[in-house]
Every structure is written in C-alpha cells, then in structure tokens.
Amino acid sequence: MEITSHTTPVGLLGRPVAHSKSPQIMNAAFRERNLPFVYLAFDVGEEELADAVAGMGALGFRGFNVTIPHKVAVMDYLDEVEEAAEAIGAVNTVIRDGSRWVGTNTDGAGYIRSLMQESGFDPKGESVTLIGAGGAARAVGYALARAGANRVTVVNRTTSKAEELAARLSRWTRAEGAPPERLEEALKRSSLVVQTTSVGMHPQINGSVIPEKWLRPGLLVSDLVYHPRETRLLRDAREAGAKTHEGLGMLVHQAALAFERWTGTEAPADRMRNRLEASLDTDSAVGHSNGQKEGAT
C-alpha cells in the first residue's frame, strides 16, 4: 500500500528492535484491511525515551508498542495507565486518545484469546501451574486469574520471586509461590501448565523445564516459546498423551489486540499469523544456509 501524506504512523520503541517481527505482522494486517497505516520500529535508548514519546505525539502517531527495556519506564511519560497494565506492572501498547497517551498491556489478553481459540480450554475454575516469574509470567498469570482460574501455583528458581508474583495474583485467585522441588506436586493437581521462560528457545532446542515422566494425559501443556514451533517440552507432552498449546498464538493475538485499539477494526489474525510463520521460516532457512542458528522474537 502506498505511503502518502495521509498515512497514519504507529510503531515500536525498544532496544534492540532489529530482530522484531512486529513490522511484518502489522503492515501485513494494514494491507489486508486496506487501512492507511504504517508500522515502524525505532531503536531508542533509555535516555531517549521521554523525547521519543513526546516526538510521537508531535508527529501524529496513533500509538505504539513498547518492548524491552522500556515496558516499565514508559509509564512515567503516559497520561493514563489502564488497570491491566497497572496490575501486570508493564505497558506493551500505547494508544493516542485526543491529546493524551493511554497505556495498556495486551500480552495477557492475547494469551487467553489464543488459549481458548486454539485449544478450547477455559481457565474458569481450573488449577494452573505457572513456570517462571518474569514479565511474561506476570501478564499470563494476571490474565488467567481474571479469567477465573481457581488456583495458580507459581514455580520459579528464585522462590522469593515466585512468592512475590503469587502475592500479586492473590487479589483475584488463590495463589502460591513454590520452588522447582515442588513442581511435580503442583502438576499433579493442575489441568494447565504454562511454561513462560526461555528454556527450549532456538538455538538451545533440547532444553525442557519438565521431566517427561511428569507429563500425562488430561494435562494441557502450554509453552510460550514459539521458535521452534514445537519445543522439546511440547514434543514430550504430545508423546505422553497430553494436549499441547504452542506460543505463536500469544504473539499474534497480543498484536491483534493492539491493532484493534489503534484502528477500531477487527484484526485479520489469520493473515498476521501466516505472515509471522513465513518470516520465521525464512529466518530458519537463512540460519541453516549460513551454518548458524539465530533466535527470533
């Protein structure tokens, strides 16, 4: 689609951003819906963040995404932070509302949309084990708790971080933090386990946080890693008779929710997913031809 003086800009702020798939995903969605928008990625350092946010306002940006390392710091430069982002403790999407910047977080809602559409799993009333206590775990844990999960057990190498996240989630559900030594116990009483760490991500594809013997039929295993599509954990789960849910959907649906907030138009999620898959396939082919294995985010 031709870029003209009437094209509305949106974008991404972070450092680094050269690896980001967001421009491909978003611009494919704008073309699919025939919308006069363009999505650009900007490499912005921490000391430049305030100027970047002000500049986007002056240049007429409809909104922007935020990635590492700015998801927390950007809140200082916004006029409003919605409840989801406040509870998660990070902003990943900013929307222009008149002259005001409004921050939200679509990661958790994107995960729930992916989970329910792709696996048919409704977390209401269910017990969940959450592995990890970082930013992704906060977003997913919050979303699961708000969706009605009956119990969330957070398992993390640093027990104090697991307990801290559990204390956050206890506002909406029963939650507890636990060390890795209690993972097997937590899995036995869970219908869903969500793996939120980078273990198993390309190129370290043989890593897994759960021994295969602990996996079983009746358990839904969800891994947020999306490169490779089927991680070692998901392969082990499938072979053990458990149901599986891959990480690609969360990335697509969190982007789709941002698209919808900016444009007021339903996102073409299937087109966005196809574009992301094609980009990852290209990366894998290039990596093999160069004799290298590079991750994608």
Secondary structure in CASP SS format (residue, H / E / C, confidence):
PFRMAT SS
TARGET T0000
AUTHOR 0000-0000-0000
METHOD secondary structure of the structure
MODEL  1
M C 1.00
E C 1.00
I C 1.00
T C 1.00
S C 1.00
H C 1.00
T C 1.00
T E 1.00
P E 1.00
V E 1.00
G E 1.00
L E 1.00
L E 1.00
G E 1.00
R C 1.00
P C 1.00
V C 1.00
A C 1.00
H C 1.00
S C 1.00
K C 1.00
S H 1.00
P H 1.00
Q H 1.00
I H 1.00
M H 1.00
N H 1.00
A H 1.00
A H 1.00
F H 1.00
R H 1.00
E H 1.00
R H 1.00
N C 1.00
L C 1.00
P C 1.00
F E 1.00
V E 1.00
Y E 1.00
L E 1.00
A E 1.00
F E 1.00
D E 1.00
V C 1.00
G C 1.00
E H 1.00
E H 1.00
E H 1.00
L H 1.00
A H 1.00
D H 1.00
A H 1.00
V H 1.00
A H 1.00
G H 1.00
M H 1.00
G H 1.00
A H 1.00
L C 1.00
G C 1.00
F C 1.00
R C 1.00
G E 1.00
F E 1.00
N E 1.00
V E 1.00
T C 1.00
I C 1.00
P C 1.00
H C 1.00
K C 1.00
V C 1.00
A H 1.00
V H 1.00
M H 1.00
D H 1.00
Y H 1.00
L C 1.00
D C 1.00
E E 1.00
V E 1.00
E C 1.00
E H 1.00
A H 1.00
A H 1.00
E H 1.00
A H 1.00
I H 1.00
G C 1.00
A C 1.00
V C 1.00
N C 1.00
T E 1.00
V E 1.00
I E 1.00
R E 1.00
D E 1.00
G C 1.00
S C 1.00
R E 1.00
W E 1.00
V E 1.00
G E 1.00
T E 1.00
N C 1.00
T C 1.00
D H 1.00
G H 1.00
A H 1.00
G H 1.00
Y H 1.00
I H 1.00
R H 1.00
S H 1.00
L H 1.00
M H 1.00
Q H 1.00
E H 1.00
S H 1.00
G C 1.00
F C 1.00
D C 1.00
P C 1.00
K C 1.00
G C 1.00
E C 1.00
S E 1.00
V E 1.00
T E 1.00
L E 1.00
I E 1.00
G C 1.00
A C 1.00
G C 1.00
G H 1.00
A H 1.00
A H 1.00
R H 1.00
A H 1.00
V H 1.00
G H 1.00
Y H 1.00
A H 1.00
L H 1.00
A H 1.00
R H 1.00
A C 1.00
G C 1.00
A C 1.00
N C 1.00
R E 1.00
V E 1.00
T E 1.00
V E 1.00
V E 1.00
N C 1.00
R C 1.00
T C 1.00
T H 1.00
S H 1.00
K H 1.00
A H 1.00
E H 1.00
E H 1.00
L H 1.00
A H 1.00
A H 1.00
R H 1.00
L H 1.00
S C 1.00
R C 1.00
W C 1.00
T C 1.00
R E 1.00
A E 1.00
E E 1.00
G E 1.00
A E 1.00
P C 1.00
P H 1.00
E H 1.00
R H 1.00
L H 1.00
E H 1.00
E H 1.00
A H 1.00
L H 1.00
K H 1.00
R C 1.00
S C 1.00
S C 1.00
L E 1.00
V E 1.00
V E 1.00
Q E 1.00
T C 1.00
T C 1.00
S C 1.00
V C 1.00
G C 1.00
M C 1.00
H C 1.00
P C 1.00
Q C 1.00
I C 1.00
N C 1.00
G C 1.00
S C 1.00
V C 1.00
I C 1.00
P C 1.00
E H 1.00
K H 1.00
W H 1.00
L C 1.00
R C 1.00
P C 1.00
G C 1.00
L C 1.00
L E 1.00
V E 1.00
S E 1.00
D E 1.00
L C 1.00
V C 1.00
Y C 1.00
H C 1.00
P C 1.00
R C 1.00
E C 1.00
T C 1.00
R H 1.00
L H 1.00
L H 1.00
R H 1.00
D H 1.00
A H 1.00
R H 1.00
E H 1.00
A C 1.00
G C 1.00
A C 1.00
K E 1.00
T E 1.00
H E 1.00
E C 1.00
G C 1.00
L H 1.00
G H 1.00
M H 1.00
L H 1.00
V H 1.00
H H 1.00
Q H 1.00
A H 1.00
A H 1.00
L H 1.00
A H 1.00
F H 1.00
E H 1.00
R H 1.00
W H 1.00
T H 1.00
G C 1.00
T C 1.00
E C 1.00
A C 1.00
P C 1.00
A H 1.00
D H 1.00
R H 1.00
M H 1.00
R H 1.00
N H 1.00
R H 1.00
L H 1.00
E H 1.00
A H 1.00
S H 1.00
L H 1.00
D H 1.00
T H 1.00
D H 1.00
S H 1.00
A H 1.00
V H 1.00
G H 1.00
H H 1.00
S H 1.00
N C 1.00
G C 1.00
Q C 1.00
K C 1.00
E C 1.00
G C 1.00
A C 1.00
T C 1.00
END
